Amino acid sequence: MSGALRVMYVDDEDDIRDVVEFALEDESDIELTLCSGGSAALQSLGASSPDLIVLDVMMPGMDGPSLLASIREGGNAVPVAFMTAKVQTQDVAYLKSLGAVGVIAKPFDPMTLAQQIREIWRLAQNPSTE
């Protein structure tokens, strides 16, 4: 990959998007696009061309799994990770069965979020090293 890692983060909660933005704003190797929900993400997808999408699982209207299905139906194979408070083994297994390359637990630590995103990106590029 040349240049910054382009990450799209989708969450309906303004305060969570603000924390993600704050956590990543000083990371010169990460370029962030924020979306407030599934419709906004689908509209922004072509213009932002993300390398990685991080989705909140529970959102009104179109939840994260439904958004992932819509992204795939549109023929986009961009790696997707989920951010959720539901991180029991069966929950993570379900999200990975949908095609997620990783799961970030909420509440997340803003100090380590960039590192988690880089690790998920690394795993997405080298799935056999998981």
C-alpha positions in Angstrom: 0.0 0.0 0.0 1.3 3.4 -0.9 0.1 6.5 1.0 -2.3 6.6 3.9 -4.6 3.7 4.8 -8.1 5.0 3.9 -10.5 4.0 6.6 -14.3 4.6 6.6 -16.0 4.5 10.0 -19.7 4.1 10.1 -21.6 4.8 13.4 -25.0 6.5 14.1 -23.8 7.9 17.4 -22.2 11.4 17.0 -20.2 11.1 20.2 -18.6 7.8 19.2 -17.7 9.2 15.7 -16.1 12.2 17.5 -14.0 9.9 19.7 -12.9 7.9 16.7 -12.0 11.1 14.8 -10.1 12.4 17.9 -8.2 9.1 18.3 -7.1 9.0 14.6 -6.7 12.7 13.7 -2.9 12.7 14.4 -2.2 9.5 12.6 -0.4 10.5 9.4 -0.8 7.0 7.9 -4.6 6.9 8.4 -7.1 8.9 6.3 -10.5 8.8 7.9 -14.0 9.2 6.4 -16.9 9.3 8.9 -20.4 8.3 8.0 -23.5 8.6 10.2 -25.3 5.5 8.9 -25.7 2.9 6.2 -27.2 5.2 3.5 -24.5 7.8 4.0 -21.8 5.1 3.8 -23.2 3.6 0.6 -23.4 7.1 -1.0 -19.8 7.9 0.1 -18.3 4.6 -0.8 -17.4 5.4 -4.4 -15.9 8.8 -3.7 -13.9 7.8 -0.7 -12.6 4.5 -2.0 -11.7 3.1 1.5 -9.1 0.4 2.0 -10.9 -0.7 5.2 -14.4 -0.1 6.5 -15.2 -0.3 10.2 -19.0 -0.6 10.9 -21.0 -0.3 14.1 -23.2 -3.4 14.4 -26.3 -1.8 15.9 -27.6 1.2 13.9 -31.2 2.2 13.1 -32.4 1.7 9.6 -29.6 -0.3 8.2 -27.5 -2.2 10.8 -23.9 -3.2 10.2 -24.5 -6.7 8.9 -27.1 -5.4 6.5 -24.7 -2.7 5.3 -22.0 -5.3 4.8 -24.5 -7.3 2.7 -25.3 -4.2 0.6 -21.6 -3.4 0.1 -21.0 -7.0 -1.1 -24.1 -7.0 -3.3 -22.7 -3.8 -5.0 -19.6 -5.9 -5.9 -17.3 -4.2 -3.5 -14.8 -6.6 -1.8 -13.2 -4.0 0.5 -12.2 -5.5 3.9 -14.8 -4.8 6.7 -14.4 -4.9 10.4 -17.1 -4.4 13.1 -17.1 -2.4 16.3 -19.5 -3.7 18.9 -20.1 -4.2 22.6 -21.2 -7.8 21.8 -17.9 -9.6 21.8 -18.8 -13.0 23.2 -17.1 -15.8 21.2 -20.4 -16.7 19.4 -21.0 -13.0 18.5 -17.5 -12.6 17.0 -17.8 -15.9 15.2 -21.1 -14.8 13.6 -19.6 -11.5 12.5 -16.6 -13.2 11.0 -19.0 -15.7 9.2 -20.5 -12.7 7.5 -17.0 -11.9 6.1 -15.6 -9.5 8.8 -11.8 -9.4 8.9 -11.9 -8.3 12.6 -13.9 -7.1 15.5 -13.1 -4.1 17.8 -14.7 -4.2 21.2 -16.7 -1.3 22.5 -15.9 0.5 24.6 -12.6 0.9 22.7 -9.4 2.5 24.0 -8.8 5.7 21.9 -5.1 5.4 22.6 -4.8 2.0 20.9 -7.5 2.3 18.2 -5.0 3.2 15.5 -2.9 0.2 16.4 -6.0 -2.1 16.3 -7.0 -0.8 12.9 -3.5 -1.3 11.5 -3.5 -4.9 12.9 -6.9 -5.6 11.3 -5.6 -4.2 8.0 -2.4 -6.4 8.3 -4.6 -9.5 8.9 -6.8 -8.6 5.9 -3.7 -8.4 3.7 -2.2 -11.6 5.1 -5.1 -13.8 6.2 -2.9 -16.9 6.6 -0.9 -15.2 9.5 -4.1 -15.0 11.7 
